[in-house]
Amino acid sequence: MQTLYRLSQVVIALATLTMSAQATELTYRPINPSFGGNSPQGNFLIGKAQSQNKHKAPVVDRNAIDSFQDSLERRVLSQMAREIVDTSFGEGDFSEGGTFSTDMFSIEVDNSDPFVVIVTIINKDTGEETIIEMPVLGP
């Protein structure tokens, strides 16, 4: 009986070794249309991603006065930046220099050097100081 059992194991092992293996080439097909996949699947994939997203942006309650103040500060800073750049290129009238202050920043413009405009920005909350030196390119 034991010989029959060993003989069957040998036959099975030989049969397994002599069988030819069949395989096909593996190919990669991207699913995401951003990486070359099928473009009609894009909306489906983005919908699935958004439905699984658990993160929500925090809601900030702001009144109209705070929004107006922020808008006004942005406008003043933008105007100052424009004038400083115009001065650097010889077109602006920022010859006085000076110090300007908002709720968050203190900005000092020094253009005593005819070749460089130095802008010093100080964060009032942290005391952090940023110095920007811009060459004067105009006459």
C-alpha positions as CSV (number, residue, x, y, z in Angstrom):
1,M,0.0,0.0,0.0
2,Q,2.8,2.3,0.9
3,T,4.5,1.7,-2.5
4,L,1.3,2.5,-4.2
5,Y,1.1,5.8,-2.3
6,R,4.7,6.7,-3.1
7,L,4.2,5.7,-6.7
8,S,1.1,8.0,-7.0
9,Q,3.1,10.9,-5.5
10,V,5.9,10.4,-8.0
11,V,3.4,10.2,-10.9
12,I,1.6,13.4,-9.7
13,A,5.0,15.2,-9.4
14,L,6.1,14.1,-12.8
15,A,2.7,15.1,-14.4
16,T,2.9,18.5,-12.7
17,L,6.5,19.1,-13.9
18,T,5.8,18.0,-17.5
19,M,2.7,20.2,-17.9
20,S,3.4,23.3,-19.9
21,A,2.4,26.6,-18.2
22,Q,0.1,28.9,-20.0
23,A,0.4,32.6,-19.3
24,T,-0.7,35.9,-20.9
25,E,1.1,39.2,-20.9
26,L,0.2,41.5,-18.0
27,T,-0.9,44.9,-19.1
28,Y,-1.7,48.0,-17.0
29,R,-4.7,50.1,-17.8
30,P,-5.1,53.2,-15.7
31,I,-8.5,53.9,-14.4
32,N,-8.1,57.6,-13.6
33,P,-8.5,59.8,-16.7
34,S,-5.8,62.1,-15.4
35,F,-3.3,59.3,-16.0
36,G,-4.5,58.2,-19.4
37,G,-7.6,56.2,-18.3
38,N,-11.1,56.2,-19.7
39,S,-12.4,59.8,-19.6
40,P,-16.1,59.0,-19.0
41,Q,-15.0,57.6,-15.6
42,G,-13.8,61.0,-14.4
43,N,-17.1,62.2,-13.0
44,F,-17.8,58.9,-11.4
45,L,-14.4,58.9,-9.7
46,I,-14.6,62.5,-8.4
47,G,-18.1,61.8,-7.1
48,K,-16.8,58.8,-5.2
49,A,-13.9,60.8,-3.8
50,Q,-16.1,63.6,-2.6
51,S,-18.6,61.3,-1.0
52,Q,-15.8,59.7,1.0
53,N,-14.3,63.0,2.1
54,K,-14.9,63.5,5.8
55,H,-13.1,66.8,6.1
56,K,-15.1,70.0,6.1
57,A,-13.8,73.6,6.0
58,P,-14.3,75.5,9.2
59,V,-17.1,78.0,9.2
60,V,-16.0,81.5,10.3
61,D,-18.6,83.9,11.3
62,R,-17.7,87.4,10.2
63,N,-19.7,90.5,10.3
64,A,-19.8,93.1,7.6
65,I,-17.5,95.5,9.5
66,D,-14.7,93.0,9.8
67,S,-15.0,92.1,6.1
68,F,-14.9,95.8,5.2
69,Q,-11.9,96.5,7.4
70,D,-10.0,93.5,5.8
71,S,-10.9,94.7,2.3
72,L,-9.8,98.2,3.1
73,E,-6.5,97.0,4.5
74,R,-5.8,94.9,1.5
75,R,-6.6,97.9,-0.8
76,V,-4.2,100.1,1.2
77,L,-1.4,97.5,1.1
78,S,-1.9,96.9,-2.6
79,Q,-1.8,100.7,-3.3
80,M,1.4,101.0,-1.2
81,A,3.0,98.1,-3.0
82,R,2.2,99.6,-6.4
83,E,3.7,102.9,-5.4
84,I,6.9,101.3,-4.0
85,V,7.3,99.3,-7.2
86,D,6.7,102.5,-9.3
87,T,9.3,104.3,-7.2
88,S,11.8,101.4,-7.9
89,F,11.3,101.8,-11.6
90,G,11.6,105.6,-11.4
91,E,7.9,106.4,-12.1
92,G,6.3,106.8,-8.7
93,D,6.1,109.7,-6.3
94,F,7.1,107.9,-3.0
95,S,9.9,110.3,-2.4
96,E,8.9,111.0,1.2
97,G,9.1,107.4,2.4
98,G,7.5,107.0,5.9
99,T,5.9,104.6,8.2
100,F,2.4,103.2,7.7
101,S,0.5,101.1,10.2
102,T,-2.5,98.7,10.0
103,D,-4.0,96.5,12.7
104,M,-1.5,93.7,12.0
105,F,1.5,95.3,10.4
106,S,3.8,98.3,10.7
107,I,5.4,99.2,7.3
108,E,8.4,101.5,7.0
109,V,9.6,102.7,3.6
110,D,13.1,104.1,3.5
111,N,14.3,105.5,0.2
112,S,17.0,107.8,1.4
113,D,19.5,105.8,-0.7
114,P,19.1,106.8,-4.3
115,F,19.9,103.3,-5.5
116,V,17.8,101.1,-3.1
117,V,14.3,101.3,-1.6
118,I,14.1,99.4,1.7
119,V,10.7,98.2,3.0
120,T,10.6,96.9,6.6
121,I,7.4,95.1,7.5
122,I,6.9,94.3,11.2
123,N,4.1,91.9,12.4
124,K,2.6,93.5,15.4
125,D,1.4,90.2,16.9
126,T,4.6,88.2,16.7
127,G,7.3,91.0,16.3
128,E,8.6,89.2,13.2
129,E,10.4,91.6,10.9
130,T,10.8,91.3,7.2
131,I,13.1,93.5,5.2
132,I,12.8,93.9,1.5
133,E,15.4,95.7,-0.5
134,M,14.5,96.8,-4.0
135,P,17.0,98.4,-6.4
136,V,15.9,101.7,-8.0
137,L,16.0,101.1,-11.7
138,G,14.9,104.5,-13.0
139,P,16.8,107.7,-13.5
